[in-house]
Amino acid sequence: MENTVREKNGLNALIEQILKFGVVGGISFVIDFAVYSAIIAVFGKAKAVVMVAAFFGFVISVIFNYISSMKYVFVHDENMDKRKEFTIFVILSVIGLGLNEAIIMGVLHIYDMVSFLHSGIIWTYKEQIGKIIATGIVMIYNFITRKIFIEKKD
């Protein structure tokens, strides 16, 4: 019975943590998406601009995400030096950025190859659609890797 109570409390804590991660991630996404979209709106939709926009949106949101995640989502490991913690966070985020960029480019490549996607609203917003798909996948990666490599272990 004691294990069942502990498992339920652990499950409740995990669900609460995932919800907090979702809120922080949602705000981070809004920051990322706004920067990304603003750069594209100002400088155009050339693939190089899209990649630069993705980079800057991602970097600005990662800074916000680190501060918020360590304050509200993950339990800081007192035995881990803050510089080491931030370095691990940045390394994981850079890998996430690579995934983000690759997924966006993959979606744009699919759009280029599939002729029936070449018109209408889904063509007009293909960069944003790619960004949304990439964000969903990278969000899952971020939660799992931060839980494994940054959060305090019991």
C-alpha positions, 0 to 999 in steps of 0.5 A: 500500500505504501508503494502505491501511495508513493507511486500516486504521489510521484505520478501527481508530482510528475503531472504537475511538473509536466503542466508547469513545463507546458506553461513555461514552454508555452510562454517560451514558444510565444517568445520564439514564434514572435521573434521568428515571425517578426524577422521573417516579416521584416526580412522576407522568406528566403531560406537563409532568413528563415534559418536566422529567424529560427536561430534568434527566436530559439536563443531568446526563448532558451534564455527565458526558458532556462531562468523559468524552468530552474525557478518553477519546473525542475528541482535544482541539484545543490551538488551541481555547480550553476555554471555546469548546470547552465552549460548542460542546459545550453548543450541540450538546447543547442541539440534542440536547436539543431533538431528545430532547424532540421525539422523546419527545413524538412517541412519546407522541403516537403512543401517544395516537393509536394505540388498540391501544397503550393497554394492557399493558406498552408503554402502562405504559412508553411514556415510557421507550420514548420515551426509549430511541428518542430516546436512540438517535437523539440518540446518533448526532447527538452523535457526528457533530457532536462529531467535526465541531465539537470534535475536533482535525483532522489 
